Amino acid sequence: MTADLTMDADGGLGKSKADLSRVPRNSQVVLEDLSDQSLTAL
């Protein structure tokens, strides 16, 4: 699992999106929630 992160001009997190393309499909559902929570914590 990877993530694309974009920073704002002030150094804060602008946009974030998890990339689950290399994760097996049956595991993606589980990791979607986990990645959402992880990216929110950033």
C-alpha positions in Angstrom: 0.0 0.0 0.0 1.3 3.4 -0.9 -0.2 6.9 -0.7 -0.1 10.0 -2.8 0.3 13.1 -0.6 0.2 16.8 -1.6 1.3 19.5 0.8 -0.3 22.9 1.0 1.8 26.1 0.7 1.8 26.4 4.5 3.2 22.9 5.0 0.0 21.2 5.9 -1.5 18.2 4.2 -3.5 19.2 1.2 -4.7 16.1 -0.5 -4.1 12.4 0.2 -5.2 9.3 -1.5 -4.3 5.7 -0.8 -3.0 3.5 -3.7 -4.2 0.0 -3.2 -3.5 -1.1 -6.8 -0.8 -3.7 -5.7 -2.9 -5.1 -2.9 -4.9 -8.3 -3.7 -8.6 -7.5 -4.3 -9.8 -9.5 -1.4 -7.6 -7.6 1.0 -8.4 -4.1 -0.4 -11.7 -3.9 1.4 -9.9 -4.3 4.8 -7.1 -2.0 3.9 -9.4 0.8 2.6 -10.6 1.6 6.2 -7.2 1.3 7.6 -5.6 3.6 5.0 -8.4 6.2 5.5 -7.7 6.2 9.2 -4.0 6.4 8.7 -4.2 9.3 6.2 -6.6 11.2 8.5 -4.1 10.9 11.3 -1.4 12.6 9.1 
